[in-house]
């Protein structure tokens, strides 16, 4: 966060106080006035925040540090998306130096600025929390795939097919027993396609693990945000199933699962995933989180890839045996 000593926060501050000014008199009802959620400011006066420093030099150093942090925070992807005017709003409520103190007088205008900042920061915090949930879901799915490998010696094929090669059901259906969903798995007619009259009835029963916490789709829609990269060079060539030994680039260097936005989310039972295109390796990626997307490597580790910064790495990471150097 910009370097420099943090002692301006720990040594130079004696006390802080938040009080109302001028002193409030008897409350006078005002028709049509509503309170602002998130900051409780009495209508009869403003608030004054006072930060007492050791001396004037310490007060100046504290304000300089706060001013230094504002543009850095504004560049954070989640803050930038949630509060596009973060830097301007934060500077508008930056306390002023008055001798050995920092003082901020919160009037109606500044109260509005603070309210907008708080609303945006809450959204950014929620995005960060849902990012942790996404990572956990990817880990759970990666573990289920590895348990499938332990029992079958191969990864699941991206699509199960009948004897004539007609696609039937997605890999997501066939890992259900390894997600603790044996009862749901037994309800499928495995010799029928995903959209047969019987199997279509099970679409709304999609387990929550396949749905992103950032998805706007209704759970009953059966839209899955967690998909596999499909293509001859990937871990999931399509109808064929490979072994872990065939991932010659190394499981830690190869993407096995990824999270896609709602526009790319297929019906969970349908054998439909994300087609890898070496000439356009970021097509359809991102959109749920500012700045990139989550993916699970073939060893089960979850990473967040930033776009466009990490775009040049992706061709090497989506291929299982290309022997390409991974750009760091």
KALINUR-V582287 format. One line per field, one symbol per residue. psi: psi as a letter, one per 40 degrees, with the letter a starting at -180 (. if undefined). Layout:
psi=???
//
This chain:
psi=feaiieeddddehdiiihiiiihiahhhhhhehiihidhghieeiiihhhhhidadddddddddddddddddddehddddddgdfdddddddfhiihgbfihhhhgaddddddddddddddddddddddddddddddddddddddddddddeeiiiidhhiadeehhciidddeeddeeffddddeeigeeiidfiddddeedeehiddehieeieiidedfhhehiihhideadgebdihiiddegeehdeehhdiihiiddehihdehghahhhhdegeeheiiddiheaiiihieeeihihhhhedededddddeidfefihhh.
//
